[in-house]
Amino acid sequence: MLIDFKQLKNLPVKTESGILLGYVNDFTLETETLSLKQINVNTNKLLVFSDDLLISSEQIVSITTEKIVVQESVKKIPVAENPAQKISPEPATALNVETQN
């Protein structure tokens, strides 16, 4: 399956149990291997300046034209802690969103 940026942008990102984490607003590619390294997920589609989640490709379970599914063991790593938006030093895990800030 091929998917372009227009299709990828704003795709809902959910955990395996169906919890909505947010929507894709950007991604990072590895230029040497041309592979997806991480996705940036906007946690509040209505706010321009919301905390983003950086989710490593290692945490992605599946990508379809309808949604991206990620592993349950994801923790929130706001982009603010990563101002250069470099690849996070550890695989971004998506949830414990309720307990971590």
C-alpha positions in Angstrom: 0.0 0.0 0.0 1.2 3.5 -0.8 0.2 6.5 1.2 1.2 10.1 0.6 1.6 13.0 3.0 -1.9 14.4 2.3 -3.4 11.1 3.4 -1.0 10.6 6.3 -1.6 14.1 7.7 -4.5 14.3 10.1 -4.9 10.5 10.3 -6.2 9.5 13.7 -3.7 7.7 15.9 -5.1 5.2 18.3 -3.8 2.6 20.7 -4.4 -1.1 20.1 -7.4 -0.8 22.6 -8.9 2.0 20.5 -7.9 5.0 22.7 -7.6 8.1 20.5 -4.2 9.8 21.1 -4.6 12.5 18.5 -3.9 13.2 14.8 -0.7 13.1 12.7 0.6 16.5 12.0 4.2 15.7 10.8 6.7 12.8 10.5 10.4 12.2 10.3 12.1 10.2 7.6 15.6 8.6 7.7 17.1 9.8 4.4 19.7 7.1 4.0 17.2 4.2 4.3 14.1 6.2 3.2 12.2 4.8 6.1 9.7 6.4 8.6 11.4 7.1 11.9 8.7 8.8 13.9 5.3 10.5 13.7 4.3 13.7 15.4 0.8 13.5 16.8 -1.2 16.6 17.7 -3.1 15.7 20.9 -5.7 18.5 20.4 -6.8 19.1 16.8 -8.6 22.3 17.8 -5.5 24.0 19.3 -2.6 25.3 17.2 -0.2 25.1 20.2 -0.9 21.8 21.8 1.4 19.2 23.2 2.6 16.8 20.5 3.5 13.2 21.0 6.6 11.9 19.2 5.9 8.2 18.4 8.7 6.1 17.1 8.2 3.8 14.2 9.0 0.9 16.5 5.8 1.6 18.4 3.6 1.6 15.3 1.5 -1.5 14.9 -0.2 -0.6 11.6 -0.9 2.2 9.2 -4.0 2.2 6.9 -5.7 5.0 5.0 -8.2 5.1 7.9 -5.9 5.3 11.0 -2.6 4.5 12.6 -2.5 2.0 15.5 0.3 2.1 18.1 1.3 -0.1 21.0 -0.3 0.5 24.4 3.0 1.1 26.2 3.3 4.7 25.0 4.4 7.6 27.2 3.9 11.2 26.5 7.1 13.1 25.3 6.0 16.7 24.4 7.8 18.4 21.5 8.6 21.2 24.0 11.2 18.9 25.6 12.6 18.3 22.1 12.6 21.8 20.6 14.7 20.9 17.6 12.2 18.1 16.9 15.1 15.6 16.7 14.3 11.9 17.0 13.6 11.2 20.6 16.4 9.4 22.4 14.1 6.6 23.4 11.3 5.1 21.4 8.3 7.4 22.1 5.7 5.4 23.7 2.2 6.7 23.4 0.3 6.2 26.5 0.1 6.8 30.1 -1.1 10.2 28.8 -3.5 10.4 31.7 -0.7 10.0 34.3 2.3 11.7 32.8 2.7 15.3 31.8 
